[in-house]
Amino acid sequence: MLSATAEVAPGYEPGAHSPRTVGGIPVADHLERPELLRGLRTGEVGTVHSWELVTAVDGPGTRMTTFLAGCPLRCLYCHNPDTMNARGGVPVLADHLLARISRYRGVFRATGGGITLSGGEVLAQPGFARRVLRGARQLGVHTAIDTSGYLGRNADDALLADVDLVLLDVKAGDEATYRRVTGRRLEPTLEFGRRLATLGIETWLRFVLVPGLTDDPATIAPIADYAASLGNVARVEVLPFHQLGSTKWTELGLDYALADSRTPTAVEVEAARGIFRSRGLRTY
């Protein structure tokens, strides 16, 4: 959770009054540092990397997916490594983001879409997420969050009451592989998923298939068993690993451990999907 020691994006100058925007959303350059840090603590301000309109990718219909900056995980295959650090974003007022969301209400209604808060890790900024989700719900917009669940304890019941759908990224089904992939523990993710089931929140489970890393049935089967046990998993998405984000790692001067990894074949992807389908799960 952001605090008085929250980082500010490089190049940000409090009080600069510049007309910078993030895809047309004003950057809060007018805020002096004390006001900025206070806004980050209260959730009136969030650290945003970017946003885009996508269809049938981050939830149903056309989505306005907003990428927040900052994440506690260090996933080896992250395709947005520029969002790992909070300094990879700029300060944006929740009200300004909501104003942009309001502009697309017609599109959302026509396509059955809505907003998705992604990252980075959305639950690293629970105050900001809470304000945006509540505002979107008041606008009649469908809401979703895309999260690893690792910071699930940051999401209180009030925040989750304004979430229609959770895209839960489960990186591996065994502790050793999960720690190898993310550098963190598996249990917080599993705990968060169980909580979502208790609250009856629709969940889409996502799993990235990486040959030589996450493709062992011994790590896939436990995820399938877990998903089947919850009762609120409406679908599972097995996502083939790709190298599209590798250039970002290079540009950031980061060591990319999967430079020699390949994309799984169609046969391998279907085999992984078959494990989930064998548990009665709707899988894509």
C-alpha positions in Angstrom: 0.0 0.0 0.0 1.3 3.5 -0.9 2.4 5.6 2.1 4.2 8.8 2.8 7.3 7.2 1.3 5.5 6.5 -2.0 7.7 6.9 -5.1 6.9 9.4 -7.8 7.6 8.8 -11.5 10.9 10.1 -12.8 10.5 13.5 -14.5 7.5 14.4 -12.3 7.8 17.9 -10.9 5.1 18.8 -8.4 3.5 22.1 -9.0 4.8 22.2 -12.6 1.3 22.9 -14.1 2.3 21.1 -17.3 -0.4 19.8 -19.8 1.0 16.2 -19.7 -1.6 13.5 -20.1 -1.8 9.7 -20.1 -3.8 8.9 -23.2 -5.8 12.1 -22.8 -6.2 11.8 -19.0 -4.5 14.7 -17.2 -1.4 14.0 -15.2 -1.7 15.6 -11.7 1.3 17.9 -12.2 -0.4 20.7 -10.3 -0.1 19.0 -7.0 2.6 20.0 -4.6 4.5 17.1 -3.0 2.7 17.1 0.4 -0.7 17.2 -1.4 0.5 14.5 -3.8 1.6 12.1 -1.1 -1.6 12.8 0.9 -3.6 12.0 -2.3 -1.7 8.7 -2.8 -2.5 7.7 0.8 -6.2 8.5 0.5 -6.7 7.1 -2.9 -7.6 10.4 -4.5 -4.5 10.0 -6.6 -3.1 6.8 -8.2 0.1 6.0 -10.1 -1.0 5.1 -13.6 1.2 3.7 -16.3 -1.2 3.7 -19.3 -4.6 2.6 -20.5 -6.1 1.1 -23.6 -9.4 0.0 -25.1 -9.4 -3.8 -25.9 -12.1 -6.3 -26.9 -12.5 -9.7 -25.4 -9.1 -9.7 -23.7 -9.5 -8.5 -20.1 -13.1 -9.4 -19.5 -16.3 -9.4 -21.5 -17.0 -6.9 -24.2 -14.9 -3.8 -24.9 -12.8 -2.9 -21.9 -11.0 0.2 -20.8 -8.0 -1.5 -19.2 -6.0 0.8 -17.0 -2.5 -0.3 -16.0 -1.4 0.8 -12.6 2.3 1.0 -11.7 3.9 -1.1 -8.9 3.9 -4.8 -8.2 5.4 -7.0 -5.4 5.9 -10.0 -7.8 8.8 -10.3 -10.2 7.4 -12.8 -12.7 10.0 -14.1 -15.1 7.6 -13.8 -18.0 6.1 -10.4 -17.2 5.3 -8.6 -20.5 5.0 -5.3 -18.7 8.2 -5.0 -16.7 7.9 -1.2 -16.9 5.0 -1.5 -14.5 6.8 -3.4 -11.8 8.1 -0.2 -10.1 5.7 2.5 -8.9 8.1 5.0 -10.6 7.0 3.5 -13.9 3.8 5.6 -13.7 2.6 9.1 -13.3 0.1 10.6 -10.7 -3.5 10.7 -11.9 -6.6 11.9 -10.1 -9.3 9.2 -9.6 -11.9 11.8 -10.7 -10.0 12.4 -14.0 -9.9 8.7 -14.7 -13.6 8.4 -14.0 -14.3 11.2 -16.4 -12.6 9.3 -19.1 -14.5 6.1 -18.2 -17.7 8.0 -18.4 -17.0 8.9 -22.0 -17.1 5.3 -23.0 -20.4 4.3 -21.3 -22.1 4.0 -24.6 -19.4 1.6 -25.9 -19.6 -0.5 -22.7 -23.4 -0.7 -23.0 -23.3 -1.7 -26.6 -20.7 -4.4 -26.2 -21.4 -5.7 -22.7 -18.0 -4.3 -21.6 -16.6 -2.1 -18.9 -13.4 -1.3 -17.1 -10.6 -3.5 -15.9 -7.9 -2.3 -13.4 -4.7 -4.1 -14.1 -1.0 -3.5 -13.6 1.5 -3.9 -12.2 -0.7 -4.9 -9.4 -4.0 -3.2 -8.8 -4.2 -4.2 -5.1 -0.9 -2.3 -4.5 -3.1 0.8 -4.7 -6.3 -0.3 -2.9 -7.4 3.3 -2.0 -7.2 4.4 -5.6 -8.8 1.2 -6.8 -11.7 1.6 -4.3 -12.5 5.1 -5.5 -12.4 4.2 -9.2 -14.4 1.0 -8.8 -17.0 2.7 -6.7 -17.3 5.6 -9.2 -17.6 3.2 -12.1 -20.3 1.3 -10.4 -22.2 4.5 -9.8 -21.9 5.2 -13.5 -23.4 1.8 -14.2 -20.2 0.4 -15.7 -19.2 -3.3 -15.3 -16.0 -3.5 -13.2 -13.1 -6.0 -13.2 -9.7 -6.3 -11.6 -6.8 -8.3 -13.0 -4.7 -9.5 -10.0 -2.2 -12.1 -8.8 -4.1 -12.1 -5.5 -0.8 -11.9 -3.6 -2.0 -8.6 -2.0 -5.5 -9.9 -1.5 -5.6 -8.7 2.1 -5.4 -5.1 0.8 -8.9 -5.6 -0.6 -11.5 -5.2 2.1 -15.1 -6.3 1.6 -16.1 -2.7 0.7 -13.7 -2.7 -2.3 -14.7 -6.2 -3.4 -18.4 -5.2 -3.2 -17.8 -3.0 -6.2 -16.1 -5.7 -8.3 -18.2 -7.6 -10.8 -15.4 -9.9 -12.0 -11.9 -10.9 -10.9 -9.3 -12.1 -13.3 -7.1 -14.2 -11.0 -3.6 -15.0 -12.3 -2.4 -18.3 -10.8 1.2 -18.6 -11.9 1.8 -22.2 -10.7 0.2 -24.9 -8.6 3.2 -26.0 -6.5 5.2 -23.8 -4.1 8.6 -24.4 -5.7 7.5 -23.4 -9.2 5.5 -20.5 -8.0 8.4 -19.1 -6.1 10.7 -19.7 -9.1 8.3 -17.8 -11.4 7.4 -14.9 -9.0 9.9 -14.8 -6.2 6.9 -15.0 -3.7 4.7 -17.5 -1.9 1.7 -19.2 -3.4 -0.6 -19.3 -0.4 -1.7 -15.6 -0.5 -3.1 -16.2 -4.0 -4.9 -19.3 -3.0 -6.3 -17.6 0.1 -7.6 -14.7 -1.9 -9.3 -17.0 -4.4 -11.1 -18.9 -1.6 -12.3 -15.5 -0.2 -13.7 -14.6 -3.6 -15.6 -17.9 -3.7 -17.0 -17.2 -0.2 -18.2 -13.8 -1.4 -19.6 -15.2 -4.6 -17.6 -13.0 -6.9 -17.3 -14.3 -10.5 -13.7 -15.3 -11.2 -11.8 -16.1 -14.4 -8.6 -18.0 -13.6 -5.6 -17.3 -15.8 -2.5 -19.4 -16.2 0.5 -18.8 -18.4 2.0 -21.9 -20.0 5.8 -21.7 -20.4 7.6 -24.7 -21.8 10.2 -25.9 -19.3 8.8 -23.8 -16.5 5.1 -24.1 -15.9 4.2 -27.0 -18.3 4.7 -29.9 -15.9 1.3 -31.6 -15.2 2.5 -31.7 -11.5 2.1 -27.9 -11.4 -1.0 -27.6 -13.6 -3.1 -30.3 -12.0 -3.1 -28.6 -8.5 -4.4 -25.4 -10.1 -7.2 -27.3 -11.9 -8.2 -29.0 -8.7 -8.1 -25.7 -6.8 -10.2 -23.9 -9.5 -12.8 -26.7 -9.5 -13.0 -26.6 -5.7 -14.0 -22.9 -5.6 -17.4 -23.0 -7.3 -17.1 -19.4 -8.6 -14.7 -19.9 -11.5 -16.7 -19.2 -14.6 -13.8 -19.9 -17.0 -10.1 -20.7 -17.2 -7.8 -19.1 -19.7 -4.6 -21.0 -20.6 -2.3 -18.3 -22.1 0.6 -19.4 -24.3 3.9 -17.8 -23.3 5.3 -15.4 -25.9 8.4 -13.2 -26.3 6.5 -9.9 -27.1 7.6 -8.2 -23.9 11.3 -9.3 -24.1 12.4 -6.0 -25.7 11.1 -4.0 -22.7 13.4 -6.0 -20.4 16.3 -5.2 -22.6 15.4 -1.5 -22.8 15.1 -1.3 -19.0 18.5 -3.0 -18.5 16.9 -6.0 -16.8 18.1 -9.6 -16.9 15.5 -11.6 -18.9 15.8 -15.2 -17.8 13.4 -16.6 -20.4 15.3 -15.2 -23.5 15.7 -18.7 -24.8 12.3 -20.0 -23.9 9.9 -20.9 -26.8 6.2 -20.4 -27.3 4.3 -23.7 -26.6 2.9 -25.6 -29.5 -0.8 -25.8 -30.1 -0.7 -29.5 -29.0 1.0 -28.5 -25.7 -1.6 -25.8 -25.1 -4.5 -28.1 -25.7 -2.9 -30.7 -23.4 -2.8 -28.1 -20.6 -6.4 -27.1 -21.3 -7.4 -30.7 -21.2 -6.3 -31.0 -17.6 -8.6 -28.1 -16.6 -11.5 -29.5 -18.8 -11.2 -32.9 -17.1 -12.3 -31.1 -13.9 -15.4 -29.8 -15.6 -14.0 -26.3 -16.1 -14.9 -24.2 -19.0 -11.5 -23.6 -20.6 -10.1 -21.5 -23.4 
